[in-house]
């Protein structure tokens, strides 16, 4: 009999280290999209604060507290990661489990901005894109979410089906930055 086992999106692909840059997979455990019902944005933000100690993110921002993170994910949309949503949130928003739909990787080290500059058509320098800033953009031909977690750390999310392509593109850019170094 065949034994089926769950795999992470980047199983067997990561971690990768090139020079002082590392690309590793992150398992946020639970990922839930939040879309407030009409007229419920303020109530949802209040409920999010009460339940998880987080506030509704402004466009291109994210907030973190005690292992939970809420990421701006588009107009009237956010992604709650790291914790199961409190039942109080269901009263104010449509919640959809996204846990198996995304590959989440972390790029760490000196030169991470240079790696992403080769792949994304946006300015991710620390002077412009500070900790907690997030955006949706293209990485090569893929739609991604990029969030700055720290001075030399980025989180990149892509649809699960594109995990292998993401790893290959980032690895190639890491090697190019290291070769230039």
Backbone torsions as a table, in degrees:
resi	resn	phi	psi	omega
1	UNK	NA	139.3	178.8
2	UNK	-77.5	133.7	177.1
3	UNK	-104.5	116.9	-179.8
4	UNK	-87.1	136.4	178.8
5	UNK	-130.6	136.4	177.5
6	UNK	-69.0	140.1	176.8
7	UNK	-122.3	149.0	173.2
8	UNK	-76.1	160.6	-178.3
9	UNK	-58.2	-32.6	-176.4
10	UNK	-107.5	22.2	179.8
11	UNK	-56.6	127.6	179.0
12	UNK	81.4	-6.0	-178.2
13	UNK	-102.5	-31.1	-174.2
14	UNK	-129.5	156.3	12.4
15	UNK	-86.3	159.9	175.4
16	UNK	-130.6	135.2	174.2
17	UNK	-124.0	129.3	175.8
18	UNK	-130.7	114.2	-175.3
19	UNK	61.6	-126.3	178.4
20	UNK	-102.5	17.0	176.9
21	UNK	-103.3	138.5	177.8
22	UNK	-128.7	136.9	173.6
23	UNK	-117.7	120.8	-179.3
24	UNK	-134.7	158.2	178.4
25	UNK	-83.6	146.1	177.4
26	UNK	-117.9	135.5	174.8
27	UNK	-109.0	98.0	-178.5
28	UNK	-74.7	1.6	178.3
29	UNK	68.7	-71.0	-177.4
30	UNK	-121.7	134.5	176.8
31	UNK	-134.2	125.1	-177.0
32	UNK	-133.5	126.1	174.9
33	UNK	-80.9	143.3	-179.9
34	UNK	-121.6	122.5	177.2
35	UNK	-128.4	106.7	-175.6
36	UNK	-63.4	141.0	172.9
37	UNK	-66.8	158.1	-178.8
38	UNK	-54.1	127.0	178.7
39	UNK	78.2	7.3	-175.0
40	UNK	-111.3	9.4	-176.6
41	UNK	-59.4	-47.2	-179.4
42	UNK	-65.1	-44.2	179.5
43	UNK	-63.8	-38.1	177.6
44	UNK	-65.5	-43.5	178.5
45	UNK	-60.7	-42.3	178.1
46	UNK	-63.4	-44.4	179.9
47	UNK	-64.8	-38.4	177.3
48	UNK	-63.3	-40.2	177.9
49	UNK	-65.7	-45.6	-179.9
50	UNK	-64.7	-44.9	-174.1
51	UNK	-78.2	-40.4	-171.0
52	UNK	-125.6	-1.1	-179.6
53	UNK	72.0	20.2	-178.7
54	UNK	-116.2	158.3	174.6
55	UNK	-116.4	158.2	178.6
56	UNK	-60.0	129.7	-176.5
57	UNK	-76.5	139.7	171.2
58	UNK	-68.2	163.3	176.7
59	UNK	-53.1	135.5	177.9
60	UNK	64.9	30.3	177.7
61	UNK	-132.3	159.3	174.1
62	UNK	-139.4	159.8	178.7
63	UNK	-136.1	145.6	-178.5
64	UNK	-130.8	141.7	174.0
65	UNK	-159.3	125.1	173.3
66	UNK	49.5	48.2	177.0
67	UNK	84.6	-8.3	177.4
68	UNK	-100.5	144.4	177.4
69	UNK	-137.8	138.2	172.0
70	UNK	-118.3	128.3	-173.4
71	UNK	-119.7	128.8	171.7
72	UNK	-58.6	132.7	-174.1
73	UNK	-129.2	10.6	-179.7
74	UNK	136.8	179.7	-178.3
75	UNK	-59.5	122.5	179.4
76	UNK	54.8	37.8	-179.2
77	UNK	-146.5	137.8	174.4
78	UNK	-140.2	162.1	178.4
79	UNK	-121.2	122.8	176.6
80	UNK	-97.6	123.4	-178.6
81	UNK	-125.3	155.5	174.1
82	UNK	89.4	-18.0	178.9
83	UNK	-142.5	151.3	172.6
84	UNK	-71.6	139.8	-178.8
85	UNK	-66.6	138.9	176.3
86	UNK	-65.2	139.9	179.7
87	UNK	-55.6	-24.4	179.5
88	UNK	-63.0	-24.5	-178.6
89	UNK	-69.5	-27.7	-177.4
90	UNK	-63.1	-24.3	-179.6
91	UNK	-69.4	-25.4	-172.1
92	UNK	-114.5	-6.1	-173.8
93	UNK	-155.5	158.2	168.8
94	UNK	-83.3	123.8	-179.8
95	UNK	-112.9	133.8	179.9
96	UNK	-132.2	127.6	178.6
97	UNK	-68.4	123.5	-179.5
98	UNK	-114.8	8.8	-168.4
99	UNK	-55.1	-38.8	-178.2
100	UNK	-95.5	3.1	-172.9
101	UNK	-95.7	-9.1	-172.3
102	UNK	-128.9	145.6	167.9
103	UNK	-99.1	131.7	-177.7
104	UNK	-123.6	123.2	179.3
105	UNK	-126.4	157.4	177.4
106	UNK	-120.5	128.5	175.2
107	UNK	-107.1	120.1	-176.6
108	UNK	-128.8	144.4	172.6
109	UNK	124.3	169.5	176.4
110	UNK	-64.1	130.5	178.6
111	UNK	100.3	0.6	178.7
112	UNK	-59.5	-38.9	177.0
113	UNK	-61.8	-39.9	179.8
114	UNK	-66.4	-37.6	177.7
115	UNK	-62.2	-50.9	-177.3
116	UNK	-69.4	-27.9	177.4
117	UNK	-63.7	-28.4	177.6
118	UNK	-74.9	-16.1	-171.4
119	UNK	-116.3	-29.0	-173.8
120	UNK	-116.5	138.5	-178.6
121	UNK	-86.6	40.8	-179.7
122	UNK	-135.4	160.1	-179.9
123	UNK	-87.5	110.6	-178.5
124	UNK	-109.4	16.8	177.6
125	UNK	-63.3	147.6	-176.3
126	UNK	-58.8	-28.3	179.8
127	UNK	-69.7	-20.1	-177.9
128	UNK	-112.4	-43.7	-174.5
129	UNK	-109.3	89.5	-171.8
130	UNK	-88.0	171.8	177.9
131	UNK	-54.6	133.8	-178.5
132	UNK	90.1	-10.4	176.0
133	UNK	-77.5	146.6	-179.4
134	UNK	-145.9	157.5	177.2
135	UNK	-158.0	161.3	171.9
136	UNK	-108.7	130.0	-179.9
137	UNK	-155.9	-172.4	174.3
138	UNK	-98.8	141.7	170.0
139	UNK	-120.3	105.8	-166.9
140	UNK	57.8	-114.1	-177.4
141	UNK	-107.6	9.4	-174.8
142	UNK	-106.1	141.4	173.1
143	UNK	-79.1	126.4	-177.4
144	UNK	-133.7	166.2	168.3
145	UNK	-115.7	129.0	177.9
146	UNK	-120.4	129.7	178.7
147	UNK	-130.4	132.5	175.3
148	UNK	-85.1	121.2	-180.0
149	UNK	-95.4	-23.4	-178.5
150	UNK	-167.0	-177.0	-176.4
151	UNK	-57.1	-33.5	-177.8
152	UNK	-129.4	28.2	-175.1
153	UNK	-135.7	129.8	177.4
154	UNK	-125.5	144.7	169.2
155	UNK	-106.8	132.5	178.1
156	UNK	-124.5	131.3	179.5
157	UNK	-122.2	137.6	178.6
158	UNK	-141.7	157.6	176.1
159	UNK	-54.5	140.4	-176.0
160	UNK	-50.3	-40.1	-176.9
161	UNK	-65.4	-14.2	-178.7
162	UNK	-106.0	12.1	-176.4
163	UNK	-57.6	-46.8	-178.1
164	UNK	-64.0	-41.1	177.9
165	UNK	-64.6	-42.6	177.6
166	UNK	-58.1	-49.6	-178.4
167	UNK	-60.3	-44.1	-179.4
168	UNK	-63.8	-44.3	-179.2
169	UNK	-64.4	-45.1	-179.1
170	UNK	-67.8	-41.1	178.2
171	UNK	-59.7	-44.8	179.0
172	UNK	-61.2	-42.3	178.6
173	UNK	-68.1	-37.1	176.8
174	UNK	-61.5	-43.5	179.3
175	UNK	-65.3	-38.2	178.2
176	UNK	-66.4	-41.3	178.3
177	UNK	-65.9	-42.2	179.3
178	UNK	-64.9	-40.4	-180.0
179	UNK	-65.3	-34.4	179.7
180	UNK	-70.5	-33.5	-172.2
181	UNK	-47.2	NA	NA
